[in-house]
Amino acid sequence: MKVFVVYCHPSKDSFTKNMCDAFVKGITDSGNEYVISDLYEMHFDPVMREEEYLRDAYYRNTPDLCEDVLAEQAKINESDAIAFVYPVFWTEAPAMLVGWFDRVWTYGFAYGNRTMKVLDKAVILCSAGNSLEYLEETGLLESMKKVMLEDRLKDRAEKKDFIVFDCTAREYELRSENWERYMKKAYETGLCFFSQEDGGAE
Ligand SMILES: Cc1cc2nc3c(=O)[nH]c(=O)nc-3n(C[C@H](O)[C@H](O)[C@H](O)COP(=O)(O)O)c2cc1C
């Protein structure tokens, strides 16, 4: 089984990079495969062009899609599952990943007369500076989950999960206190990806 990992963080010196590495190690240790799009490393262009906008807005199949978009769509249709790994920036995914959805989720692929396969599973692993309690109390967690699970993923995957690694901002001591536990959780999420409903999620 193959997982397509869409990873987005501007720096290798980050909790999120370590979390992503632990997750993919879990995938390979379980005998499964992965393919990764490291959006910053690829210099993925997240800016929708006017012709792309017009194509999507008018539900057209022309002009032909750009090579970089086709490559991402091929990775989806050649995989069994998808995982998004990113830090929360202003209660959203980083702009580069938001732009990835703008450009890759095209008319005729992700909506309209779709050619995108329905994936077995989709998982979001995101790091957040704030505590889970705060994100729940303020309704911000619900907003993030709704956008990712109910709009972007919707019925495009059979099973969906949203895992938050909270209190990971550098200013919190909890970041280092939780580090090993969180890396284990990310690893186990990869390890159990295809064998268990909730993987390493708590
Ligand atoms: C520009 C920016 C915006 C951020 N916005 C939020 C936010 O809205 N909510 C939150 O919980 N954390 C926020 N954070 C904290 C990040 O999620 C942080 O990167 C995360 O704790 C993981 O650490 P890492 O960058 O070392 O991977 C923000 C960080 C930055 C740099």
The ligand as an SDF file (V2000), in Angstrom:
LIG
                    3D

 31 33  0  0  0  0  0  0  0  0999 V2000
    3.4310   32.5600   11.1320 C   0  0  0  0  0  0  0  0  0  0  0  0
    3.0170   31.6000   12.2030 C   0  0  0  0  0  0  0  0  0  0  0  0
    1.6790   31.4910   12.5330 C   0  0  0  0  0  0  0  0  0  0  0  0
    1.2730   30.5900   13.5100 C   0  0  0  0  0  0  0  0  0  0  0  0
   -0.0610   30.4990   13.7990 N   0  0  0  0  0  0  0  0  0  0  0  0
   -0.4740   29.6110   14.7330 C   0  0  0  0  0  0  0  0  0  0  0  0
   -1.8640   29.4860   15.0180 C   0  0  0  0  0  0  0  0  0  0  0  0
   -2.7280   30.1380   14.4520 O   0  0  0  0  0  0  0  0  0  0  0  0
   -2.2230   28.5760   15.9550 N   0  0  0  0  0  0  0  0  0  0  0  0
   -1.3200   27.7980   16.6140 C   0  0  0  0  0  0  0  0  0  0  0  0
   -1.7110   26.9790   17.4420 O   0  0  0  0  0  0  0  0  0  0  0  0
    0.0180   27.8850   16.3400 N   0  0  0  0  0  0  0  0  0  0  0  0
    0.4580   28.7780   15.4250 C   0  0  0  0  0  0  0  0  0  0  0  0
    1.7950   28.8840   15.1360 N   0  0  0  0  0  0  0  0  0  0  0  0
    2.7360   27.9600   15.7670 C   0  0  0  0  0  0  0  0  0  0  0  0
    3.1140   26.8800   14.7440 C   0  0  0  0  0  0  0  0  0  0  0  0
    2.0690   26.0000   14.5280 O   0  0  0  0  0  0  0  0  0  0  0  0
    4.4460   26.1850   15.1290 C   0  0  0  0  0  0  0  0  0  0  0  0
    5.1780   26.2360   13.9730 O   0  0  0  0  0  0  0  0  0  0  0  0
    4.2670   24.8060   15.6880 C   0  0  0  0  0  0  0  0  0  0  0  0
    4.1740   24.9490   17.0600 O   0  0  0  0  0  0  0  0  0  0  0  0
    5.3040   23.7780   15.2880 C   0  0  0  0  0  0  0  0  0  0  0  0
    6.6200   24.1530   15.5210 O   0  0  0  0  0  0  0  0  0  0  0  0
    7.7280   24.0310   14.3640 P   0  0  0  0  0  0  0  0  0  0  0  0
    7.5980   25.2650   13.5480 O   0  0  0  0  0  0  0  0  0  0  0  0
    9.0400   23.9190   15.1110 O   0  0  0  0  0  0  0  0  0  0  0  0
    7.4360   22.8280   13.5510 O   0  0  0  0  0  0  0  0  0  0  0  0
    2.2300   29.7990   14.1840 C   0  0  0  0  0  0  0  0  0  0  0  0
    3.5920   29.9300   13.8290 C   0  0  0  0  0  0  0  0  0  0  0  0
    3.9860   30.8110   12.8750 C   0  0  0  0  0  0  0  0  0  0  0  0
    5.4450   30.9120   12.5240 C   0  0  0  0  0  0  0  0  0  0  0  0
  1  2  1  0
  2  3  1  0
  2 30  2  0
  3  4  2  0
  4  5  1  0
  4 28  1  0
  5  6  2  0
  6  7  1  0
  6 13  1  0
  7  8  2  0
  7  9  1  0
  9 10  1  0
 10 11  2  0
 10 12  1  0
 12 13  2  0
 13 14  1  0
 14 15  1  0
 14 28  1  0
 15 16  1  0
 16 17  1  0
 16 18  1  0
 18 19  1  0
 18 20  1  0
 20 21  1  0
 20 22  1  0
 22 23  1  0
 23 24  1  0
 24 25  2  0
 24 26  1  0
 24 27  1  0
 28 29  2  0
 29 30  1  0
 30 31  1  0
M  END
$$$$
